[in-house]
Amino acid sequence: MLSWAILFFVLALIAAVFGFGGIASAFAGIAQILFILFLILFVIALVVRLVRGGAPRV
């Protein structure tokens, strides 16, 4: 999911360079939403990991 956020951020930068302001802001908004969703899921995964208290599996 972080890769999708990075992809939309890069697309927003490219669109901004070429002067497509509306498209750039849309891509930037999508990138922000995906990044926040990634952070929320990451924190949930950390909390679950701490509650379970297991060693990492390789």
N, CA, C and O atoms as a GROMACS GRO file, in nm:
protein
  232
    1MET      N    1   0.083  -0.119   0.000
    1MET     CA    2   0.000   0.000   0.000
    1MET      C    3   0.088   0.125   0.000
    1MET      O    4   0.052   0.227  -0.059
    2LEU      N    5   0.202   0.116   0.067
    2LEU     CA    6   0.292   0.230   0.066
    2LEU      C    7   0.344   0.254  -0.076
    2LEU      O    8   0.366   0.369  -0.115
    3SER      N    9   0.361   0.148  -0.152
    3SER     CA   10   0.408   0.166  -0.290
    3SER      C   11   0.304   0.239  -0.374
    3SER      O   12   0.339   0.317  -0.462
    4TRP      N   13   0.176   0.214  -0.348
    4TRP     CA   14   0.070   0.287  -0.421
    4TRP      C   15   0.073   0.435  -0.385
    4TRP      O   16   0.056   0.520  -0.472
    5ALA      N   17   0.094   0.466  -0.257
    5ALA     CA   18   0.101   0.606  -0.215
    5ALA      C   19   0.219   0.675  -0.281
    5ALA      O   20   0.208   0.789  -0.326
    6ILE      N   21   0.332   0.607  -0.286
    6ILE     CA   22   0.450   0.664  -0.351
    6ILE      C   23   0.426   0.684  -0.500
    6ILE      O   24   0.466   0.785  -0.557
    7LEU      N   25   0.360   0.586  -0.562
    7LEU     CA   26   0.329   0.597  -0.706
    7LEU      C   27   0.242   0.719  -0.734
    7LEU      O   28   0.270   0.796  -0.826
    8PHE      N   29   0.135   0.738  -0.656
    8PHE     CA   30   0.047   0.853  -0.678
    8PHE      C   31   0.119   0.984  -0.648
    8PHE      O   32   0.092   1.086  -0.712
    9PHE      N   33   0.210   0.983  -0.552
    9PHE     CA   34   0.288   1.103  -0.522
    9PHE      C   35   0.378   1.139  -0.640
    9PHE      O   36   0.387   1.256  -0.678
   10VAL      N   37   0.443   1.039  -0.697
   10VAL     CA   38   0.530   1.064  -0.814
   10VAL      C   39   0.447   1.112  -0.932
   10VAL      O   40   0.488   1.203  -1.004
   11LEU      N   41   0.331   1.050  -0.954
   11LEU     CA   42   0.244   1.097  -1.062
   11LEU      C   43   0.198   1.240  -1.039
   11LEU      O   44   0.185   1.317  -1.135
   12ALA      N   45   0.172   1.276  -0.914
   12ALA     CA   46   0.133   1.414  -0.883
   12ALA      C   47   0.247   1.510  -0.914
   12ALA      O   48   0.225   1.619  -0.968
   13LEU      N   49   0.370   1.470  -0.881
   13LEU     CA   50   0.484   1.556  -0.912
   13LEU      C   51   0.502   1.573  -1.062
   13LEU      O   52   0.530   1.683  -1.110
   14ILE      N   53   0.487   1.465  -1.136
   14ILE     CA   54   0.502   1.472  -1.281
   14ILE      C   55   0.393   1.560  -1.342
   14ILE      O   56   0.420   1.642  -1.429
   15ALA      N   57   0.269   1.543  -1.294
   15ALA     CA   58   0.159   1.625  -1.345
   15ALA      C   59   0.180   1.772  -1.311
   15ALA      O   60   0.146   1.860  -1.390
   16ALA      N   61   0.236   1.798  -1.192
   16ALA     CA   62   0.260   1.938  -1.153
   16ALA      C   63   0.368   2.001  -1.240
   16ALA      O   64   0.360   2.119  -1.274
   17VAL      N   65   0.469   1.923  -1.275
   17VAL     CA   66   0.577   1.976  -1.361
   17VAL      C   67   0.522   2.014  -1.498
   17VAL      O   68   0.562   2.116  -1.555
   18PHE      N   69   0.430   1.934  -1.550
   18PHE     CA   70   0.375   1.962  -1.681
   18PHE      C   71   0.258   2.062  -1.678
   18PHE      O   72   0.202   2.095  -1.782
   19GLY      N   73   0.221   2.108  -1.559
   19GLY     CA   74   0.121   2.213  -1.548
   19GLY      C   75  -0.022   2.167  -1.537
   19GLY      O   76  -0.114   2.247  -1.555
   20PHE      N   77  -0.045   2.042  -1.509
   20PHE     CA   78  -0.181   1.992  -1.491
   20PHE      C   79  -0.218   2.001  -1.343
   20PHE      O   80  -0.207   1.903  -1.269
   21GLY      N   81  -0.261   2.119  -1.300
   21GLY     CA   82  -0.286   2.145  -1.159
   21GLY      C   83  -0.397   2.061  -1.099
   21GLY      O   84  -0.384   2.011  -0.988
   22GLY      N   85  -0.507   2.045  -1.173
   22GLY     CA   86  -0.619   1.968  -1.120
   22GLY      C   87  -0.585   1.820  -1.103
   22GLY      O   88  -0.620   1.759  -1.002
   23ILE      N   89  -0.517   1.766  -1.202
   23ILE     CA   90  -0.477   1.625  -1.194
   23ILE      C   91  -0.374   1.605  -1.085
   23ILE      O   92  -0.378   1.506  -1.012
   24ALA      N   93  -0.281   1.699  -1.072
   24ALA     CA   94  -0.177   1.689  -0.970
   24ALA      C   95  -0.238   1.692  -0.830
   24ALA      O   96  -0.197   1.615  -0.743
   25SER      N   97  -0.335   1.780  -0.809
   25SER     CA   98  -0.397   1.786  -0.676
   25SER      C   99  -0.479   1.660  -0.647
   25SER      O  100  -0.486   1.616  -0.532
   26ALA      N  101  -0.540   1.602  -0.750
   26ALA     CA  102  -0.614   1.478  -0.730
   26ALA      C  103  -0.520   1.364  -0.692
   26ALA      O  104  -0.548   1.288  -0.600
   27PHE      N  105  -0.409   1.352  -0.765
   27PHE     CA  106  -0.310   1.249  -0.732
   27PHE      C  107  -0.252   1.269  -0.593
   27PHE      O  108  -0.231   1.173  -0.520
   28ALA      N  109  -0.225   1.394  -0.558
   28ALA     CA  110  -0.170   1.422  -0.426
   28ALA      C  111  -0.270   1.386  -0.316
   28ALA      O  112  -0.231   1.334  -0.212
   29GLY      N  113  -0.397   1.413  -0.340
   29GLY     CA  114  -0.500   1.376  -0.242
   29GLY      C  115  -0.509   1.225  -0.224
   29GLY      O  116  -0.522   1.176  -0.111
   30ILE      N  117  -0.504   1.152  -0.334
   30ILE     CA  118  -0.509   1.006  -0.326
   30ILE      C  119  -0.386   0.954  -0.253
   30ILE      O  120  -0.397   0.863  -0.171
   31ALA      N  121  -0.269   1.011  -0.281
   31ALA     CA  122  -0.146   0.968  -0.215
   31ALA      C  123  -0.154   0.993  -0.064
   31ALA      O  124  -0.109   0.909   0.014
   32GLN      N  125  -0.211   1.105  -0.023
   32GLN     CA  126  -0.225   1.135   0.119
   32GLN      C  127  -0.318   1.035   0.186
   32GLN      O  128  -0.287   0.986   0.295
   33ILE      N  129  -0.430   1.005   0.125
   33ILE     CA  130  -0.525   0.911   0.182
   33ILE      C  131  -0.462   0.773   0.196
   33ILE      O  132  -0.476   0.709   0.300
   34LEU      N  133  -0.392   0.726   0.093
   34LEU     CA  134  -0.329   0.595   0.098
   34LEU      C  135  -0.218   0.591   0.202
   34LEU      O  136  -0.202   0.489   0.269
   35PHE      N  137  -0.143   0.699   0.217
   35PHE     CA  138  -0.036   0.702   0.316
   35PHE      C  139  -0.093   0.698   0.457
   35PHE      O  140  -0.039   0.628   0.543
   36ILE      N  141  -0.199   0.772   0.483
   36ILE     CA  142  -0.262   0.770   0.615
   36ILE      C  143  -0.319   0.632   0.644
   36ILE      O  144  -0.307   0.583   0.756
   37LEU      N  145  -0.381   0.571   0.546
   37LEU     CA  146  -0.434   0.435   0.563
   37LEU      C  147  -0.320   0.337   0.592
   37LEU      O  148  -0.335   0.249   0.677
   38PHE      N  149  -0.207   0.351   0.522
   38PHE     CA  150  -0.091   0.267   0.549
   38PHE      C  151  -0.043   0.284   0.691
   38PHE      O  152  -0.013   0.185   0.759
   39LEU      N  153  -0.034   0.408   0.738
   39LEU     CA  154   0.013   0.433   0.874
   39LEU      C  155  -0.082   0.372   0.978
   39LEU      O  156  -0.036   0.314   1.077
   40ILE      N  157  -0.212   0.385   0.956
   40ILE     CA  158  -0.310   0.328   1.049
   40ILE      C  159  -0.296   0.176   1.054
   40ILE      O  160  -0.294   0.118   1.163
   41LEU      N  161  -0.287   0.111   0.940
   41LEU     CA  162  -0.272  -0.034   0.936
   41LEU      C  163  -0.139  -0.078   0.997
   41LEU      O  164  -0.132  -0.183   1.061
   42PHE      N  165  -0.034   0.001   0.978
   42PHE     CA  166   0.095  -0.031   1.037
   42PHE      C  167   0.089  -0.026   1.189
   42PHE      O  168   0.142  -0.114   1.256
   43VAL      N  169   0.026   0.077   1.243
   43VAL     CA  170   0.014   0.089   1.389
   43VAL      C  171  -0.072  -0.025   1.445
   43VAL      O  172  -0.039  -0.080   1.550
   44ILE      N  173  -0.179  -0.059   1.377
   44ILE     CA  174  -0.262  -0.171   1.421
   44ILE      C  175  -0.181  -0.300   1.422
   44ILE      O  176  -0.191  -0.379   1.515
   45ALA      N  177  -0.101  -0.322   1.318
   45ALA     CA  178  -0.018  -0.442   1.312
   45ALA      C  179   0.084  -0.444   1.426
   45ALA      O  180   0.109  -0.550   1.484
   46LEU      N  181   0.141  -0.329   1.459
   46LEU     CA  182   0.236  -0.323   1.570
   46LEU      C  183   0.169  -0.355   1.703
   46LEU      O  184   0.225  -0.428   1.785
   47VAL      N  185   0.050  -0.301   1.724
   47VAL     CA  186  -0.022  -0.326   1.849
   47VAL      C  187  -0.058  -0.473   1.861
   47VAL      O  188  -0.041  -0.533   1.968
   48VAL      N  189  -0.106  -0.531   1.754
   48VAL     CA  190  -0.140  -0.674   1.756
   48VAL      C  191  -0.016  -0.757   1.783
   48VAL      O  192  -0.022  -0.855   1.857
   49ARG      N  193   0.095  -0.718   1.724
   49ARG     CA  194   0.221  -0.790   1.746
   49ARG      C  195   0.264  -0.782   1.891
   49ARG      O  196   0.310  -0.882   1.948
   50LEU      N  197   0.250  -0.664   1.953
   50LEU     CA  198   0.288  -0.649   2.092
   50LEU      C  199   0.196  -0.726   2.185
   50LEU      O  200   0.241  -0.782   2.285
   51VAL      N  201   0.067  -0.729   2.153
   51VAL     CA  202  -0.029  -0.801   2.238
   51VAL      C  203  -0.005  -0.951   2.231
   51VAL      O  204  -0.011  -1.020   2.333
   52ARG      N  205   0.022  -1.002   2.113
   52ARG     CA  206   0.047  -1.145   2.098
   52ARG      C  207   0.181  -1.185   2.160
   52ARG      O  208   0.192  -1.292   2.219
   53GLY      N  209   0.281  -1.100   2.145
   53GLY     CA  210   0.410  -1.122   2.210
   53GLY      C  211   0.488  -1.240   2.157
   53GLY      O  212   0.547  -1.314   2.236
   54GLY      N  213   0.490  -1.261   2.030
   54GLY     CA  214   0.564  -1.373   1.974
   54GLY      C  215   0.693  -1.328   1.909
   54GLY      O  216   0.712  -1.211   1.878
   55ALA      N  217   0.780  -1.424   1.889
   55ALA     CA  218   0.905  -1.396   1.818
   55ALA      C  219   0.876  -1.388   1.668
   55ALA      O  220   0.786  -1.456   1.619
   56PRO      N  221   0.950  -1.305   1.598
   56PRO     CA  222   0.926  -1.295   1.453
   56PRO      C  223   0.958  -1.425   1.382
   56PRO      O  224   1.058  -1.490   1.412
   57ARG      N  225   0.873  -1.462   1.289
   57ARG     CA  226   0.893  -1.584   1.210
   57ARG      C  227   0.967  -1.549   1.083
   57ARG      O  228   0.938  -1.449   1.017
   58VAL      N  229   1.062  -1.632   1.050
   58VAL     CA  230   1.141  -1.606   0.930
   58VAL      C  231   1.106  -1.706   0.824
   58VAL      O  232   1.162  -1.702   0.714
   0.00000   0.00000   0.00000
